[in-house]
C-alpha cells in the first residue's frame, strides 16, 4: 500500500504540463513579479529495502512569489538607488493528512500514527535482571499488556484479573505503557487487585499521556549486553512536551492534602481510611520523604512542589530567574503541514523582505530587512557562512539556498575600488537585529527530524514526568533589550592579481545548543559521617559531622522523633528545607510510587517502594496508628526486624509464607551480631544516656534491628536517627536508602559472575560473600582522597573499618568482635531447623564480606518470599501452583529453569521490580566505581537535568579563489578559526569541554571533456575536502577528532542541449566511516519547466564511547557485551538508515 501511495503521488504530478512563461512587469519595468510552483515527493526506507517499507515522507506543494520594485534608479536626494524586494513562500505537505486524504496507508506521521517503519521500532530487550540473564531477548514492539482471569483465583471463588503480554502488530507505535522500565508499572492491578479496573494506578497517573502520546524505540549498541535503545517521541503533534510540572495535578501518594481516587475502598472494611465515609488521601510522609506543602487543588507557582511535581533546587532557582524561553517543539499538526514550525512561527510565509539603498555615487550599498547574508562559497556544508541558520528539517540534506533562514538584519558595503596593488577593495559590516534564531532541527515525529534531534523532544517530555532530561531552553537576549544578544561581523574583500581574497570575522551565537548541567540527582551524604547534606554549594566530606552544621540537610531532623521512637513529628520547617535542598529525585520516586500502589497483598494501599514502612497489621490488614507503631506488630516492624534476622520476626514470617498445602515455610535468615556500639547514638558508644530508640517489644526476645545496627548502618537503610525516624517503627525507606548496600548480596548485583545463568546452589562464590568479585558498595569519590566507603558499609578489609561503626562479621574481624557469630549463608532457619532440600547446597557456609552484606542477603530472602502466588480468598493458603515468577513454597530452593525460588531469586517478580528501579553509574573513580564495575544506585539517585544554551563565539575566516592555467581548474580555499566551541565530553562532570577548532576547506572544480561519455558537453567536476582540527581533543569527546576529514565529489553534465542533466555527488567522512551517494537526473521540458528524480544512499556505523561519568538520562543496567559503553552516530551515520528517493516537478515564471 505504501509503495503504491508513492507511485500514485508521482503520477499525479506528471499530469501537470506548462508552456514557456516570463516574469510580469509593471510601471515600465519598475515592478517585477515572478515566482515558481513546485511539487516535491520523497520516500524513505532503510538500506533501500522494501522489507522496511517505502514510506511517503514528503509531498510538498510549494508556491513562491517574488516582487521587486525599483523606486529610485537615477538618484533622488541622498539615494543613488532605492529598491525593494519581497518573497513569500507557501508550503503544504500532504503527508500530515494521509496524502491529502487520498492514501490511507500514509499513516506513520501526524496525530493518527498507526504503522511505523521497522527502523523506528526495532529495539530489543536484553533479557537481563540486574547482572544475570533471566529471559530471552525480544522486541519491545509486537507485544502489549492484556487482561486475563487467573484460573487459580477462579477456582477458590474469588476470581482476579491479572495482566500478561500478548502479541501485537510489530510495527505499531509504542504507547507510553509499552516503554521499557515503564511497562512493568502497568502490570500493577491497584488496591482492588483486579487489573483493568478504574483503580489501576498507572492508568490513573498517566491517563493524559496514554490518550495522545506514542513513541518509537530503535536498537542501539549499548551496555545492556549490547542492547542499547533510543526511545524517541512523542510522535504526535497533539502530545505536547510540557517539560515542567506535567504531573502536578496527580495526587501525591505521601500527601494528606491530596484525595486519591485510586484508594477508594480497596479492602471494603469500614473505618480503615479507604472507604466512602473516610475519603482516602496519601500517607507515608516522613521527615526526609516530604509531601508538597500545598495540595493539588491549591494554586501554586512552578517553584513549589505540588502533586507529583518536585522541582529540584536548581530548577527552582532557574524558574525564579525566568531563565526558560520557548523550546520550539509544540506545534499543531496544521502548522507542521503548512511548514510553520520553529523557524516560521513569527513571519510564517514571509521569507524575505528588504530594501536596497546606494549612496555616495554608489560606493556605499546598504541592505536592510529580512535577508540572507552569505559569506561562504562551500556547498552542502558551511565553513565561514555563519550569519543565517538553516532549516534542517526540510529534507535529509537540504540545499543551502533552500534551507537558509532569513533574519532581520542590516548590512553595508563600502567600495574603496583600488588601493595600491589591491583591486575591488570592499569593506562590509553586518549585524543581525532580530531575536536569536537557532537552526531548525525539527520536532520528533516530523519525517526528516534526525534521531539526534529527537533527543530534544524526548528529553523535554520525560523531564516533565521523571524530573531528569531537558528542563528547557535558555536563548540569548533580544539585542534590543540587551546588547549582549547582538550578532555582528565584518568582511574585507579584494582582488590581488588572479586571487580573490576574503577576510571575515563574525561574533555571534552557535546555531546549535549545548547542554548546560543544571542539576545532578544523587544520594548526597557526608562521606565521613553518613549524614544527609544539602544540595549545591561546596558541601561534601566533613560538612555534616554532627547533624547541626549549615551543610546538613534538614533542620535538626532528630528532633522530629521522640527519644524512644514512639512518636514522629513532621516539622513544617524541616519539610520545607528538605523540599528545597534535597538531591534526591523526589519527583521520580513519587511518580513510581503512585503507579505501583497495590504492589503486594500485604498492604494494597502502599506502593512497592513504601510497603516496607506500612503501618498495617500483617495479620489483620488493619492500620495501626503511628503512636502505637513501636508497641504493635506492623508490616514495617516485621520486615525491618526480618532484615536483622530477628528470630521472632522469622517465626511470624514463616506463617505468612506457605506451601501449596498451607504449611509454613522456614526462612533462611541470618541473625546479625549485636556489636559494642549497636543501639547507641553515633559518637556516644556505651553511654546509657545516649541509648538509641530501643527494641520493639514484639521482637525483643532476641536482638532487634535497633540492637544489631549502628546509626551509620541504619542510615544506609534510609531510616534511623540520621533520617529522623525509627527503623523498627517507620521501616526502611527506599527514598534515602543506599541501593548498592541493600542489594549487594542479590543475584544480579554488580560483580564477576562466571555465567549469566546463575543459581545459589552452584557452589560458586555468591554475591556478598568474601570470594565474590563484588562491584562497588557504598562508595563515594572524595577529592584528594579518592574513593571511600561510607561508614556502616565497610568490610573488615576496607580502609577506615571499625566494628563500632561497621559491625562485625565474625570473631576474627577485630579485637572488639570477640564472641561475635560468624555470618555466613545458613544451613538452618533462625529456630535451628535444617533448610528444606539441603537449602543452598554447596554454597552453604560461604562467609559474608560485611555485616550489611548479611542484611542484604536477608532482604533478598524476604523480597523473594513476597513474590507469592495469589491468595484471593484471604485464607493464607496459595490459590494454586506457583507460576514461574512467583515464589514456590513447595520447592523453595528450586533450580528449575526460570522458577522463582531462594536459589534463583532473580526470577521473582518482586526482585525484578527492585532491579527495574536500579541502574549503574560509570565504572570510573569519579563516579564511585572501579575498573570493571560501576556502583548501583536507585534511579532516583542518578541522572540529572540540563538546560539548552547557545554559546557566543568568534569565527575568524579567510578565503581565497583563483584560477590555475596548467590544470585549467579553479581553486578555492576557505578556512575558519572558531574559539571556545563546546563539545560533549563523557569524562567531565558537567559533560562539556570547550575547545578551539580550526577548519579548512579546499575546493577544486574543472570542466572536463570525457568524449566517450558525452562528446558535446563537458563534465563539470567539483571536489571539496573539509579538514578540521579540534585543539585539546581527548577520548571523552562524543564527536570524532582531533583530525577530521570529509570529502565531497560532484559530477554533472548535459545532454540534448542541456535538456537532460545527470549529476551525482559522493560524500565520505573518514573518521566515522560514513557517507552517501546522491545521484539525480533532471529533465528540462522548457526553460521554465523541469522534472528531477533522484536517490540518496547513506551508510555509516556505530562508534563506541564510554557512558558519561555523570549521566543525564536514567541510569541503566550495565552488563556483558559493551558494558559501560554507548553507541554514537557521527557525521552521515546519523541518517544511515534513511535512504531516500525523490521526485521534483518545478515550474517558474
Secondary structure, DSSP 8 states (H G I E B T S, - for coil): -HHHHHHHHHHHHHT--------EEETTTTEEEEEEEEEEEEEEEGGG-GGG--EEEEEEEEEEEEEEEEEESS-BTTBSEEEEEEEEEEEEEGGGGTTTTT-TT--SSSTT-----GGGS--EE--EETTEE-S--EESTTEEEEEEE-HHHHHTT---EEEEEEE--TTS-EEGGGSTTTGGGGG--TTTT-TTSTT-HHHHHTHHHHHH-EEEEEEE-BTBTT-EEEEEE--STTS----S-TTTTS--TT-TTSB-GGGTTSS--TTSSSSTTS--B----BTTB---SS-TTS---TTS-BTTB---HHHHHHHHTT--B--S----HHHHHTT-SGGGTTTTTEEEEEEEEEETTTTEEEEEEEE-------SSS-SS--SS-BBTTSSTT--HHHHB--EEEEEEEEEEEEETTEEEEEEEEEEE-S-----B---TTSTT--HHHHHHHHHHHHHHHHS-EEEEEE----TTT-GGG-EEEEEEEEEETTEEEEEEEEEEE-SS-EEEEEEE----B-TTT--BB-SSTT--TTS-SSS-STTBSSS-GGGGB-TTS--B---HHHHHHHHHH--S-HHHHHHHHHH-TT--GGGTTS-TTTGGG--B-TTT--B--GGGTTTS--HHHHHHHHHTT-HHHHHHHHHHSB-TTS-B-----------TTTTB-TT-TT-GGGB-S---GGGTTS--HHHH--HHHHHTTT-SGGGTS-HHHH---TTTS-HHHHTTTSTTSSB--S-SS--TTS-S--TTBTTS-B---SEEEETTTEEEE-TTS--TTSTT--HHHH--SSTTS-GGGTT----B--SB-TTS-B-GGGTTGGGTT-BBSSHHHHHHHHHHHHHHHTS----TT-SSS-SSS--TTS--GGGTT--STT--SSSSGGGSHHHHHHHTTEEE--SSGGGT-BTTB--EEEGGGS-EEEEEE--EEEEEEEEEEEEETTTTEEEEEEEEEEEEEEEEBTTSTTSEEEEEEEEEEEEEEEEEEETTTEEEEEEEEEEEEEEEEETT--TTBSS--SEEEEEEEEEE--BTTTTEEEEEEEEEETTTTEEEEEEEEEEESSSSEEEEEEEEEEE---EEEE--SS-SS--B--BSTTTTEEEE--GGGGGTT-EEEEEEEEEE-
